[in-house]
Structure formats: C-alpha cells, structure tokens
Amino acid sequence: MALPSPEKFDNNLIRFLVTIVETNSMASAAEILDVAPSAVSYAVKKLREHYKDPLFIRSLHGVKPTALALNLYVKFKLIHDNILKALDIDSEAISPARKIYIRADALTELWITDRLLNSGVVPEECIVEFKYSVINAEDRSHRLRTQEIDLDIGLIIPGDRNIISYTLFDWDYMLICRNNHGTVGDHITKKQFAIEPFIAHFSRFNSTILLNNFNELKDLRSKDPDVMSESPVTMILNILNHDLLMFIPRIYFALLKKTLPIREVKCDFIPEGKISNLVHLNKKHANDELLNKIISILKQGH
C-alpha cells in the first residue's frame, strides 16, 4: 500500500481530528469548531481516504478512535498547539469552557442553575448541560459509571461501589398556592384540604418514604389529585392561573417566590420523614477540582 502523499494533505483536517478525539463525538466536535455536522463528516471522510483507515468507530456513546487515530492525535495535538502559539492566540481563551453534565429533576435544575450563576462558576469556569431528568436508579448509576453524567443530584442510588455520594440537604415539604387564591387563607385544616382542588408532582422513581408520605396525604382526601405530572414546573405554573394547592420542597420556595406570585399555606398534617437529597459522582472524579467546587457551592448554607 502506498504511503499517503504529504503534499495532498489538507492541514485544516488537523483540528478536526484533534477535536473529535478529545470529545469522542462528531456532534460535539462540530459544536466546538462552530461548523455544520456535515463539515465534520466530510473532514473524517478525507482523513479516512488519506490514511486508508476508519480512524473512528461508532459506539453506543459517540465514536471511539482507532490506534492510528490516537497515534495521529499525539502528533497533531502538538502541531495544533504550536499553530495557536505562533499566531499569538491564547488557546485557553478560544477554547470553550468545560461542559459539566448534571442529572436532576426540573426544580432542582432551577435551584442548581441559580446557585452556580450567583457563584460565578458558570460561565467563568464551566457551562452546564442537564440530561436524563427522569430515569430510574439503575439508569442513573449507569450514566455515572460510563461518565455520560458528571454529577447526579437526587435520591439515593443504592449498592454501586463505583459511585460516591454526599448529602446536600434534607427535603422539608410545604403547601403552596397562588397569592390571590379564592378560598384558602394563610392556614388550612385537614377538613378543608380534603375538599380543595389539589395537584401533585408525581415520579415513577420516588423513594419509599416519599411515596408513603403522600399516600398518607391522599388518604385525607376522598379523591386523587385533580392533576398529576412528572413536571413540577408545569404544576407550579398551573397554580398561578387556578385555585389549586400543591406540595413542594421548602428549599425551592424562596427562589420561586422571587418571580412567581405564590405563598405558603400553613398546615399541621404533612407527614414527617427524613428524605435526603444527595449528589453522586463516579469515584474516578473524586479529586476533580471543579466538580468538588460545584459540590461545595451547592452544599453552602445546608
């Protein structure tokens, strides 16, 4: 087999190979290089033709470089970095911020985003992408083991030695309604709660304690909640337009009240039960400085 001709090589392909190897994804490479996905596909095609090697093999979670691609990466990375230095370009300045992948439910996403923006860690040190909001504990564990997710924030993930966990806070539930609710005042009795329209956030993957608590609340009523959904944000937005009641974790109330005309309804019948919300990460990331900084920010004040 004839060796590839250096004179026919398009040097622009160097940055494509480097970025694909570093991201393990042709789609992510297109995003980072700010080009259309078709441009990345074309670059890979030209590289394959030049080196007579597949270079990248599709896998379940992106693409996997061949041995030749990894060998080329080592050489191309040096060339790529030297070009940036020769042009007097700060490579850190033009490189995108590190992307942190987080799994959490919708309300927790809102709370996390607020804290990370207030701290400045987003966007100064990283950007955040939320993924896989509603999945079971086994899938959450898998996403962490395969490092598709950097941090998982939610209920306990049992029995996985590859995962370490830290408690962020314990959930304390409260009852809320819109400010101008037509029939509910500052307090509500069990008797009134039993007849007032009520909506509920429902998840297929709630903890046993949480399910028992809300089954106990349902027993106070003669009928099920008027509406149930896996989207707590949808539920909260609906109470703004209707005389409805809803339970939410107290930790999110102050943040929601900043922008939404909602209020607490005092009651003495919410079941007690300690429900911990935890942050989980792969053991391989135990000493990751940025992830530990994010965890520290989320734990502040709890």
Secondary structure by P-SEA (a helix, b strand, c coil): ccccccccccccaaaaaaaaaaaccaaaaaaaacccaaaaaaaaaaaaaaacccccccccccccccaaaaaaaaaaaaaaaaaaaaaccccccccccbbbbbbbcaaaaaaaaaaaaaaccccccbbbbbccccccaaaaaaaaaaccccccccccccccccbbbbbcbbbbbbcccccccccccccccaaaaaccbbbbbccccccaaaaaaaaaaaaacccccccccccaaaaaaaaaacccccccccccccccccccbbbbbbbcccbbbbbbbbccccccccccaaaaaaaaaaaccc
